[in-house]
Amino acid sequence: MEVKELKEHEDGSATYQFDMTPEEHDAMCKNGIVWAIVSGITGISVNDVLAEYMASLKEEVAEDEAKNQNDT
């Protein structure tokens, strides 16, 4: 996948144009539809999911560090 064009608008929005294979296009469409459905049903946003993931990742790292500290 390649970003072919990025046009920034005065209002702060932007328009992107992508060059992608048929497989990449299919994956983007399917994932976009799934996200729209999940977000509509649950009210959760991509930012919510990423924040939760980052919190769990930090917790996992802290647990690993504590375990390694106890092993020494």
PDB file with SEQRES, HELIX, SHEET and CRYST1 records, atoms N, CA, C and O in Angstrom:
SEQRES   1 A   72  MET GLU VAL LYS GLU LEU LYS GLU HIS GLU ASP GLY SER          
SEQRES   2 A   72  ALA THR TYR GLN PHE ASP MET THR PRO GLU GLU HIS ASP          
SEQRES   3 A   72  ALA MET CYS LYS ASN GLY ILE VAL TRP ALA ILE VAL SER          
SEQRES   4 A   72  GLY ILE THR GLY ILE SER VAL ASN ASP VAL LEU ALA GLU          
SEQRES   5 A   72  TYR MET ALA SER LEU LYS GLU GLU VAL ALA GLU ASP GLU          
SEQRES   6 A   72  ALA LYS ASN GLN ASN ASP THR                                  
HELIX    1 AA1 PRO A   22  THR A   42  1                                  21    
HELIX    2 AA2 VAL A   46  ASP A   71  1                                  26    
SHEET    1 AA1 2 GLU A   2  GLU A   8  0                                        
SHEET    2 AA1 2 ALA A  14  ASP A  19 -1                                        
CRYST1    1.000    1.000    1.000  90.00  90.00  90.00 P 1           1          
ATOM      1  N   MET A   1       0.846  -1.164   0.000  1.00  0.00           N  
ATOM      2  CA  MET A   1       0.000   0.000   0.000  1.00  0.00           C  
ATOM      3  C   MET A   1       0.897   1.234   0.000  1.00  0.00           C  
ATOM      4  O   MET A   1       1.907   1.291   0.702  1.00  0.00           O  
ATOM      5  N   GLU A   2       0.508   2.206  -0.794  1.00  0.00           N  
ATOM      6  CA  GLU A   2       1.294   3.435  -0.899  1.00  0.00           C  
ATOM      7  C   GLU A   2       0.358   4.639  -0.862  1.00  0.00           C  
ATOM      8  O   GLU A   2      -0.683   4.648  -1.519  1.00  0.00           O  
ATOM      9  N   VAL A   3       0.735   5.642  -0.095  1.00  0.00           N  
ATOM     10  CA  VAL A   3      -0.031   6.888  -0.091  1.00  0.00           C  
ATOM     11  C   VAL A   3       0.409   7.667  -1.326  1.00  0.00           C  
ATOM     12  O   VAL A   3       1.566   8.070  -1.444  1.00  0.00           O  
ATOM     13  N   LYS A   4      -0.534   7.870  -2.243  1.00  0.00           N  
ATOM     14  CA  LYS A   4      -0.224   8.554  -3.495  1.00  0.00           C  
ATOM     15  C   LYS A   4      -0.354  10.063  -3.363  1.00  0.00           C  
ATOM     16  O   LYS A   4       0.392  10.820  -3.983  1.00  0.00           O  
ATOM     17  N   GLU A   5      -1.311  10.489  -2.545  1.00  0.00           N  
ATOM     18  CA  GLU A   5      -1.536  11.926  -2.414  1.00  0.00           C  
ATOM     19  C   GLU A   5      -2.102  12.240  -1.040  1.00  0.00           C  
ATOM     20  O   GLU A   5      -2.945  11.514  -0.513  1.00  0.00           O  
ATOM     21  N   LEU A   6      -1.631  13.315  -0.484  1.00  0.00           N  
ATOM     22  CA  LEU A   6      -2.148  13.834   0.777  1.00  0.00           C  
ATOM     23  C   LEU A   6      -2.416  15.306   0.556  1.00  0.00           C  
ATOM     24  O   LEU A   6      -1.497  16.085   0.303  1.00  0.00           O  
ATOM     25  N   LYS A   7      -3.678  15.681   0.654  1.00  0.00           N  
ATOM     26  CA  LYS A   7      -4.055  17.077   0.467  1.00  0.00           C  
ATOM     27  C   LYS A   7      -4.642  17.597   1.771  1.00  0.00           C  
ATOM     28  O   LYS A   7      -5.682  17.124   2.231  1.00  0.00           O  
ATOM     29  N   GLU A   8      -3.966  18.571   2.357  1.00  0.00           N  
ATOM     30  CA  GLU A   8      -4.446  19.178   3.598  1.00  0.00           C  
ATOM     31  C   GLU A   8      -5.311  20.381   3.249  1.00  0.00           C  
ATOM     32  O   GLU A   8      -4.973  21.176   2.372  1.00  0.00           O  
ATOM     33  N   HIS A   9      -6.432  20.499   3.952  1.00  0.00           N  
ATOM     34  CA  HIS A   9      -7.385  21.568   3.695  1.00  0.00           C  
ATOM     35  C   HIS A   9      -7.272  22.646   4.768  1.00  0.00           C  
ATOM     36  O   HIS A   9      -6.771  22.397   5.865  1.00  0.00           O  
ATOM     37  N   GLU A  10      -7.743  23.843   4.437  1.00  0.00           N  
ATOM     38  CA  GLU A  10      -7.647  24.975   5.361  1.00  0.00           C  
ATOM     39  C   GLU A  10      -8.379  24.725   6.676  1.00  0.00           C  
ATOM     40  O   GLU A  10      -7.998  25.268   7.713  1.00  0.00           O  
ATOM     41  N   ASP A  11      -9.437  23.899   6.635  1.00  0.00           N  
ATOM     42  CA  ASP A  11     -10.218  23.646   7.854  1.00  0.00           C  
ATOM     43  C   ASP A  11      -9.572  22.607   8.764  1.00  0.00           C  
ATOM     44  O   ASP A  11     -10.138  22.261   9.801  1.00  0.00           O  
ATOM     45  N   GLY A  12      -8.390  22.102   8.390  1.00  0.00           N  
ATOM     46  CA  GLY A  12      -7.687  21.121   9.211  1.00  0.00           C  
ATOM     47  C   GLY A  12      -7.924  19.684   8.788  1.00  0.00           C  
ATOM     48  O   GLY A  12      -7.224  18.782   9.248  1.00  0.00           O  
ATOM     49  N   SER A  13      -8.893  19.459   7.927  1.00  0.00           N  
ATOM     50  CA  SER A  13      -9.142  18.102   7.441  1.00  0.00           C  
ATOM     51  C   SER A  13      -8.135  17.766   6.338  1.00  0.00           C  
ATOM     52  O   SER A  13      -7.366  18.623   5.903  1.00  0.00           O  
ATOM     53  N   ALA A  14      -8.153  16.529   5.901  1.00  0.00           N  
ATOM     54  CA  ALA A  14      -7.222  16.099   4.855  1.00  0.00           C  
ATOM     55  C   ALA A  14      -7.882  15.049   3.978  1.00  0.00           C  
ATOM     56  O   ALA A  14      -8.788  14.334   4.406  1.00  0.00           O  
ATOM     57  N   THR A  15      -7.412  14.974   2.748  1.00  0.00           N  
ATOM     58  CA  THR A  15      -7.860  13.959   1.804  1.00  0.00           C  
ATOM     59  C   THR A  15      -6.652  13.116   1.428  1.00  0.00           C  
ATOM     60  O   THR A  15      -5.601  13.640   1.059  1.00  0.00           O  
ATOM     61  N   TYR A  16      -6.817  11.805   1.527  1.00  0.00           N  
ATOM     62  CA  TYR A  16      -5.742  10.875   1.194  1.00  0.00           C  
ATOM     63  C   TYR A  16      -6.135  10.064  -0.027  1.00  0.00           C  
ATOM     64  O   TYR A  16      -7.307   9.740  -0.218  1.00  0.00           O  
ATOM     65  N   GLN A  17      -5.147   9.737  -0.855  1.00  0.00           N  
ATOM     66  CA  GLN A  17      -5.363   8.824  -1.972  1.00  0.00           C  
ATOM     67  C   GLN A  17      -4.340   7.701  -1.839  1.00  0.00           C  
ATOM     68  O   GLN A  17      -3.140   7.948  -1.725  1.00  0.00           O  
ATOM     69  N   PHE A  18      -4.835   6.460  -1.856  1.00  0.00           N  
ATOM     70  CA  PHE A  18      -3.976   5.298  -1.679  1.00  0.00           C  
ATOM     71  C   PHE A  18      -3.906   4.481  -2.964  1.00  0.00           C  
ATOM     72  O   PHE A  18      -4.874   4.400  -3.720  1.00  0.00           O  
ATOM     73  N   ASP A  19      -2.759   3.886  -3.193  1.00  0.00           N  
ATOM     74  CA  ASP A  19      -2.583   2.909  -4.259  1.00  0.00           C  
ATOM     75  C   ASP A  19      -2.394   1.573  -3.563  1.00  0.00           C  
ATOM     76  O   ASP A  19      -1.420   1.380  -2.836  1.00  0.00           O  
ATOM     77  N   MET A  20      -3.331   0.641  -3.784  1.00  0.00           N  
ATOM     78  CA  MET A  20      -3.246  -0.645  -3.106  1.00  0.00           C  
ATOM     79  C   MET A  20      -3.669  -1.780  -4.024  1.00  0.00           C  
ATOM     80  O   MET A  20      -4.370  -1.586  -5.017  1.00  0.00           O  
ATOM     81  N   THR A  21      -3.222  -2.958  -3.660  1.00  0.00           N  
ATOM     82  CA  THR A  21      -3.584  -4.149  -4.418  1.00  0.00           C  
ATOM     83  C   THR A  21      -5.056  -4.472  -4.146  1.00  0.00           C  
ATOM     84  O   THR A  21      -5.638  -3.960  -3.190  1.00  0.00           O  
ATOM     85  N   PRO A  22      -5.653  -5.315  -4.979  1.00  0.00           N  
ATOM     86  CA  PRO A  22      -7.036  -5.736  -4.706  1.00  0.00           C  
ATOM     87  C   PRO A  22      -7.183  -6.390  -3.330  1.00  0.00           C  
ATOM     88  O   PRO A  22      -8.201  -6.203  -2.663  1.00  0.00           O  
ATOM     89  N   GLU A  23      -6.178  -7.154  -2.902  1.00  0.00           N  
ATOM     90  CA  GLU A  23      -6.235  -7.804  -1.591  1.00  0.00           C  
ATOM     91  C   GLU A  23      -6.198  -6.776  -0.471  1.00  0.00           C  
ATOM     92  O   GLU A  23      -6.939  -6.894   0.505  1.00  0.00           O  
ATOM     93  N   GLU A  24      -5.342  -5.768  -0.604  1.00  0.00           N  
ATOM     94  CA  GLU A  24      -5.266  -4.710   0.400  1.00  0.00           C  
ATOM     95  C   GLU A  24      -6.583  -3.925   0.452  1.00  0.00           C  
ATOM     96  O   GLU A  24      -7.067  -3.583   1.531  1.00  0.00           O  
ATOM     97  N   HIS A  25      -7.150  -3.647  -0.710  1.00  0.00           N  
ATOM     98  CA  HIS A  25      -8.425  -2.928  -0.775  1.00  0.00           C  
ATOM     99  C   HIS A  25      -9.518  -3.726  -0.078  1.00  0.00           C  
ATOM    100  O   HIS A  25     -10.300  -3.176   0.697  1.00  0.00           O  
ATOM    101  N   ASP A  26      -9.569  -5.008  -0.353  1.00  0.00           N  
ATOM    102  CA  ASP A  26     -10.569  -5.881   0.268  1.00  0.00           C  
ATOM    103  C   ASP A  26     -10.414  -5.893   1.785  1.00  0.00           C  
ATOM    104  O   ASP A  26     -11.404  -5.800   2.512  1.00  0.00           O  
ATOM    105  N   ALA A  27      -9.180  -6.007   2.265  1.00  0.00           N  
ATOM    106  CA  ALA A  27      -8.926  -6.033   3.710  1.00  0.00           C  
ATOM    107  C   ALA A  27      -9.324  -4.700   4.347  1.00  0.00           C  
ATOM    108  O   ALA A  27      -9.925  -4.687   5.421  1.00  0.00           O  
ATOM    109  N   MET A  28      -8.999  -3.592   3.703  1.00  0.00           N  
ATOM    110  CA  MET A  28      -9.356  -2.270   4.243  1.00  0.00           C  
ATOM    111  C   MET A  28     -10.870  -2.112   4.331  1.00  0.00           C  
ATOM    112  O   MET A  28     -11.384  -1.609   5.329  1.00  0.00           O  
ATOM    113  N   CYS A  29     -11.580  -2.537   3.299  1.00  0.00           N  
ATOM    114  CA  CYS A  29     -13.039  -2.423   3.305  1.00  0.00           C  
ATOM    115  C   CYS A  29     -13.654  -3.296   4.391  1.00  0.00           C  
ATOM    116  O   CYS A  29     -14.510  -2.836   5.148  1.00  0.00           O  
ATOM    117  N   LYS A  30     -13.227  -4.544   4.471  1.00  0.00           N  
ATOM    118  CA  LYS A  30     -13.779  -5.450   5.478  1.00  0.00           C  
ATOM    119  C   LYS A  30     -13.505  -4.947   6.886  1.00  0.00           C  
ATOM    120  O   LYS A  30     -14.403  -4.936   7.729  1.00  0.00           O  
ATOM    121  N   ASN A  31     -12.268  -4.530   7.147  1.00  0.00           N  
ATOM    122  CA  ASN A  31     -11.930  -4.042   8.485  1.00  0.00           C  
ATOM    123  C   ASN A  31     -12.662  -2.752   8.810  1.00  0.00           C  
ATOM    124  O   ASN A  31     -13.084  -2.553   9.949  1.00  0.00           O  
ATOM    125  N   GLY A  32     -12.820  -1.884   7.841  1.00  0.00           N  
ATOM    126  CA  GLY A  32     -13.561  -0.646   8.055  1.00  0.00           C  
ATOM    127  C   GLY A  32     -15.010  -0.906   8.401  1.00  0.00           C  
ATOM    128  O   GLY A  32     -15.567  -0.262   9.290  1.00  0.00           O  
ATOM    129  N   ILE A  33     -15.617  -1.841   7.708  1.00  0.00           N  
ATOM    130  CA  ILE A  33     -17.015  -2.190   7.984  1.00  0.00           C  
ATOM    131  C   ILE A  33     -17.144  -2.812   9.368  1.00  0.00           C  
ATOM    132  O   ILE A  33     -18.065  -2.481  10.115  1.00  0.00           O  
ATOM    133  N   VAL A  34     -16.230  -3.706   9.710  1.00  0.00           N  
ATOM    134  CA  VAL A  34     -16.260  -4.334  11.040  1.00  0.00           C  
ATOM    135  C   VAL A  34     -16.117  -3.270  12.122  1.00  0.00           C  
ATOM    136  O   VAL A  34     -16.859  -3.281  13.104  1.00  0.00           O  
ATOM    137  N   TRP A  35     -15.154  -2.338  11.948  1.00  0.00           N  
ATOM    138  CA  TRP A  35     -14.978  -1.282  12.954  1.00  0.00           C  
ATOM    139  C   TRP A  35     -16.238  -0.433  13.077  1.00  0.00           C  
ATOM    140  O   TRP A  35     -16.635  -0.068  14.184  1.00  0.00           O  
ATOM    141  N   ALA A  36     -16.865  -0.118  11.952  1.00  0.00           N  
ATOM    142  CA  ALA A  36     -18.079   0.700  11.994  1.00  0.00           C  
ATOM    143  C   ALA A  36     -19.184  -0.009  12.775  1.00  0.00           C  
ATOM    144  O   ALA A  36     -19.879   0.615  13.577  1.00  0.00           O  
ATOM    145  N   ILE A  37     -19.342  -1.297  12.544  1.00  0.00           N  
ATOM    146  CA  ILE A  37     -20.371  -2.068  13.249  1.00  0.00           C  
ATOM    147  C   ILE A  37     -20.054  -2.153  14.744  1.00  0.00           C  
ATOM    148  O   ILE A  37     -20.919  -1.893  15.580  1.00  0.00           O  
ATOM    149  N   VAL A  38     -18.821  -2.514  15.073  1.00  0.00           N  
ATOM    150  CA  VAL A  38     -18.429  -2.641  16.484  1.00  0.00           C  
ATOM    151  C   VAL A  38     -18.571  -1.305  17.200  1.00  0.00           C  
ATOM    152  O   VAL A  38     -19.102  -1.241  18.309  1.00  0.00           O  
ATOM    153  N   SER A  39     -18.105  -0.262  16.577  1.00  0.00           N  
ATOM    154  CA  SER A  39     -18.180   1.060  17.193  1.00  0.00           C  
ATOM    155  C   SER A  39     -19.630   1.500  17.360  1.00  0.00           C  
ATOM    156  O   SER A  39     -19.989   2.082  18.383  1.00  0.00           O  
ATOM    157  N   GLY A  40     -20.454   1.228  16.367  1.00  0.00           N  
ATOM    158  CA  GLY A  40     -21.865   1.605  16.451  1.00  0.00           C  
ATOM    159  C   GLY A  40     -22.608   0.849  17.540  1.00  0.00           C  
ATOM    160  O   GLY A  40     -23.450   1.421  18.232  1.00  0.00           O  
ATOM    161  N   ILE A  41     -22.301  -0.428  17.693  1.00  0.00           N  
ATOM    162  CA  ILE A  41     -22.988  -1.254  18.689  1.00  0.00           C  
ATOM    163  C   ILE A  41     -22.493  -0.958  20.104  1.00  0.00           C  
ATOM    164  O   ILE A  41     -23.288  -0.842  21.037  1.00  0.00           O  
ATOM    165  N   THR A  42     -21.171  -0.837  20.253  1.00  0.00           N  
ATOM    166  CA  THR A  42     -20.588  -0.723  21.592  1.00  0.00           C  
ATOM    167  C   THR A  42     -20.282   0.710  22.006  1.00  0.00           C  
ATOM    168  O   THR A  42     -20.171   1.004  23.196  1.00  0.00           O  
ATOM    169  N   GLY A  43     -20.148   1.597  21.038  1.00  0.00           N  
ATOM    170  CA  GLY A  43     -19.761   2.971  21.340  1.00  0.00           C  
ATOM    171  C   GLY A  43     -18.269   3.140  21.555  1.00  0.00           C  
ATOM    172  O   GLY A  43     -17.804   4.237  21.865  1.00  0.00           O  
ATOM    173  N   ILE A  44     -17.513   2.058  21.393  1.00  0.00           N  
ATOM    174  CA  ILE A  44     -16.065   2.127  21.595  1.00  0.00           C  
ATOM    175  C   ILE A  44     -15.405   2.687  20.331  1.00  0.00           C  
ATOM    176  O   ILE A  44     -15.849   2.417  19.214  1.00  0.00           O  
ATOM    177  N   SER A  45     -14.361   3.453  20.522  1.00  0.00           N  
ATOM    178  CA  SER A  45     -13.648   4.029  19.385  1.00  0.00           C  
ATOM    179  C   SER A  45     -12.295   3.345  19.218  1.00  0.00           C  
ATOM    180  O   SER A  45     -11.847   2.604  20.093  1.00  0.00           O  
ATOM    181  N   VAL A  46     -11.663   3.601  18.099  1.00  0.00           N  
ATOM    182  CA  VAL A  46     -10.318   3.073  17.864  1.00  0.00           C  
ATOM    183  C   VAL A  46      -9.374   3.584  18.952  1.00  0.00           C  
ATOM    184  O   VAL A  46      -8.531   2.834  19.443  1.00  0.00           O  
ATOM    185  N   ASN A  47      -9.510   4.847  19.326  1.00  0.00           N  
ATOM    186  CA  ASN A  47      -8.654   5.408  20.383  1.00  0.00           C  
ATOM    187  C   ASN A  47      -8.863   4.691  21.707  1.00  0.00           C  
ATOM    188  O   ASN A  47      -7.905   4.462  22.446  1.00  0.00           O  
ATOM    189  N   ASP A  48     -10.116   4.331  22.017  1.00  0.00           N  
ATOM    190  CA  ASP A  48     -10.388   3.572  23.243  1.00  0.00           C  
ATOM    191  C   ASP A  48      -9.660   2.232  23.221  1.00  0.00           C  
ATOM    192  O   ASP A  48      -9.037   1.843  24.209  1.00  0.00           O  
ATOM    193  N   VAL A  49      -9.740   1.538  22.109  1.00  0.00           N  
ATOM    194  CA  VAL A  49      -9.111   0.226  21.985  1.00  0.00           C  
ATOM    195  C   VAL A  49      -7.602   0.353  22.094  1.00  0.00           C  
ATOM    196  O   VAL A  49      -6.963  -0.443  22.782  1.00  0.00           O  
ATOM    197  N   LEU A  50      -7.024   1.342  21.423  1.00  0.00           N  
ATOM    198  CA  LEU A  50      -5.575   1.525  21.488  1.00  0.00           C  
ATOM    199  C   LEU A  50      -5.115   1.896  22.894  1.00  0.00           C  
ATOM    200  O   LEU A  50      -4.082   1.413  23.357  1.00  0.00           O  
ATOM    201  N   ALA A  51      -5.873   2.745  23.570  1.00  0.00           N  
ATOM    202  CA  ALA A  51      -5.518   3.118  24.946  1.00  0.00           C  
ATOM    203  C   ALA A  51      -5.553   1.900  25.855  1.00  0.00           C  
ATOM    204  O   ALA A  51      -4.662   1.716  26.684  1.00  0.00           O  
ATOM    205  N   GLU A  52      -6.576   1.067  25.705  1.00  0.00           N  
ATOM    206  CA  GLU A  52      -6.675  -0.150  26.517  1.00  0.00           C  
ATOM    207  C   GLU A  52      -5.516  -1.095  26.217  1.00  0.00           C  
ATOM    208  O   GLU A  52      -4.948  -1.694  27.129  1.00  0.00           O  
ATOM    209  N   TYR A  53      -5.171  -1.227  24.950  1.00  0.00           N  
ATOM    210  CA  TYR A  53      -4.061  -2.093  24.566  1.00  0.00           C  
ATOM    211  C   TYR A  53      -2.746  -1.588  25.157  1.00  0.00           C  
ATOM    212  O   TYR A  53      -1.964  -2.372  25.693  1.00  0.00           O  
ATOM    213  N   MET A  54      -2.503  -0.277  25.058  1.00  0.00           N  
ATOM    214  CA  MET A  54      -1.266   0.287  25.591  1.00  0.00           C  
ATOM    215  C   MET A  54      -1.183   0.098  27.099  1.00  0.00           C  
ATOM    216  O   MET A  54      -0.108  -0.187  27.627  1.00  0.00           O  
ATOM    217  N   ALA A  55      -2.302   0.251  27.800  1.00  0.00           N  
ATOM    218  CA  ALA A  55      -2.318   0.048  29.253  1.00  0.00           C  
ATOM    219  C   ALA A  55      -1.981  -1.402  29.595  1.00  0.00           C  
ATOM    220  O   ALA A  55      -1.217  -1.658  30.525  1.00  0.00           O  
ATOM    221  N   SER A  56      -2.548  -2.351  28.848  1.00  0.00           N  
ATOM    222  CA  SER A  56      -2.268  -3.761  29.135  1.00  0.00           C  
ATOM    223  C   SER A  56      -0.827  -4.111  28.788  1.00  0.00           C  
ATOM    224  O   SER A  56      -0.205  -4.937  29.456  1.00  0.00           O  
ATOM    225  N   LEU A  57      -0.300  -3.484  27.746  1.00  0.00           N  
ATOM    226  CA  LEU A  57       1.094  -3.719  27.368  1.00  0.00           C  
ATOM    227  C   LEU A  57       2.036  -3.205  28.447  1.00  0.00           C  
ATOM    228  O   LEU A  57       3.004  -3.880  28.799  1.00  0.00           O  
ATOM    229  N   LYS A  58       1.763  -2.016  28.976  1.00  0.00           N  
ATOM    230  CA  LYS A  58       2.591  -1.462  30.056  1.00  0.00           C  
ATOM    231  C   LYS A  58       2.525  -2.350  31.288  1.00  0.00           C  
ATOM    232  O   LYS A  58       3.534  -2.566  31.959  1.00  0.00           O  
ATOM    233  N   GLU A  59       1.337  -2.864  31.585  1.00  0.00           N  
ATOM    234  CA  GLU A  59       1.170  -3.762  32.731  1.00  0.00           C  
ATOM    235  C   GLU A  59       1.976  -5.038  32.538  1.00  0.00           C  
ATOM    236  O   GLU A  59       2.606  -5.532  33.474  1.00  0.00           O  
ATOM    237  N   GLU A  60       1.953  -5.562  31.335  1.00  0.00           N  
ATOM    238  CA  GLU A  60       2.694  -6.789  31.031  1.00  0.00           C  
ATOM    239  C   GLU A  60       4.200  -6.556  31.176  1.00  0.00           C  
ATOM    240  O   GLU A  60       4.910  -7.402  31.719  1.00  0.00           O  
ATOM    241  N   VAL A  61       4.677  -5.430  30.699  1.00  0.00           N  
ATOM    242  CA  VAL A  61       6.099  -5.109  30.818  1.00  0.00           C  
ATOM    243  C   VAL A  61       6.485  -4.974  32.290  1.00  0.00           C  
ATOM    244  O   VAL A  61       7.530  -5.474  32.705  1.00  0.00           O  
ATOM    245  N   ALA A  62       5.653  -4.305  33.074  1.00  0.00           N  
ATOM    246  CA  ALA A  62       5.933  -4.137  34.500  1.00  0.00           C  
ATOM    247  C   ALA A  62       5.971  -5.484  35.205  1.00  0.00           C  
ATOM    248  O   ALA A  62       6.828  -5.712  36.059  1.00  0.00           O  
ATOM    249  N   GLU A  63       5.047  -6.383  34.855  1.00  0.00           N  
ATOM    250  CA  GLU A  63       5.036  -7.727  35.454  1.00  0.00           C  
ATOM    251  C   GLU A  63       6.294  -8.502  35.084  1.00  0.00           C  
ATOM    252  O   GLU A  63       6.884  -9.175  35.930  1.00  0.00           O  
ATOM    253  N   ASP A  64       6.708  -8.406  33.811  1.00  0.00           N  
ATOM    254  CA  ASP A  64       7.925  -9.087  33.367  1.00  0.00           C  
ATOM    255  C   ASP A  64       9.151  -8.548  34.101  1.00  0.00           C  
ATOM    256  O   ASP A  64      10.024  -9.315  34.506  1.00  0.00           O  
ATOM    257  N   GLU A  65       9.213  -7.224  34.271  1.00  0.00           N  
ATOM    258  CA  GLU A  65      10.343  -6.619  34.982  1.00  0.00           C  
ATOM    259  C   GLU A  65      10.369  -7.070  36.437  1.00  0.00           C  
ATOM    260  O   GLU A  65      11.436  -7.356  36.979  1.00  0.00           O  
ATOM    261  N   ALA A  66       9.207  -7.134  37.071  1.00  0.00           N  
ATOM    262  CA  ALA A  66       9.133  -7.578  38.467  1.00  0.00           C  
ATOM    263  C   ALA A  66       9.558  -9.029  38.579  1.00  0.00           C  
ATOM    264  O   ALA A  66      10.281  -9.398  39.505  1.00  0.00           O  
ATOM    265  N   LYS A  67       9.116  -9.851  37.645  1.00  0.00           N  
ATOM    266  CA  LYS A  67       9.477 -11.266  37.653  1.00  0.00           C  
ATOM    267  C   LYS A  67      10.994 -11.420  37.472  1.00  0.00           C  
ATOM    268  O   LYS A  67      11.629 -12.204  38.177  1.00  0.00           O  
ATOM    269  N   ASN A  68      11.563 -10.677  36.535  1.00  0.00           N  
ATOM    270  CA  ASN A  68      13.000 -10.753  36.299  1.00  0.00           C  
ATOM    271  C   ASN A  68      13.784 -10.266  37.510  1.00  0.00           C  
ATOM    272  O   ASN A  68      14.855 -10.793  37.812  1.00  0.00           O  
ATOM    273  N   GLN A  69      13.259  -9.274  38.195  1.00  0.00           N  
ATOM    274  CA  GLN A  69      13.917  -8.746  39.386  1.00  0.00           C  
ATOM    275  C   GLN A  69      13.881  -9.783  40.510  1.00  0.00           C  
ATOM    276  O   GLN A  69      14.847  -9.920  41.260  1.00  0.00           O  
ATOM    277  N   ASN A  70      12.782 -10.503  40.626  1.00  0.00           N  
ATOM    278  CA  ASN A  70      12.648 -11.541  41.653  1.00  0.00           C  
ATOM    279  C   ASN A  70      13.510 -12.757  41.359  1.00  0.00           C  
ATOM    280  O   ASN A  70      13.926 -13.462  42.277  1.00  0.00           O  
ATOM    281  N   ASP A  71      13.781 -13.007  40.075  1.00  0.00           N  
ATOM    282  CA  ASP A  71      14.589 -14.155  39.677  1.00  0.00           C  
ATOM    283  C   ASP A  71      16.082 -13.931  39.949  1.00  0.00           C  
ATOM    284  O   ASP A  71      16.857 -14.887  39.976  1.00  0.00           O  
ATOM    285  N   THR A  72      16.479 -12.690  40.148  1.00  0.00           N  
ATOM    286  CA  THR A  72      17.914 -12.423  40.363  1.00  0.00           C  
ATOM    287  C   THR A  72      18.259 -12.336  41.823  1.00  0.00           C  
ATOM    288  O   THR A  72      19.419 -12.117  42.171  1.00  0.00           O  
TER     289      THR A  72                                                      
END                                                                             
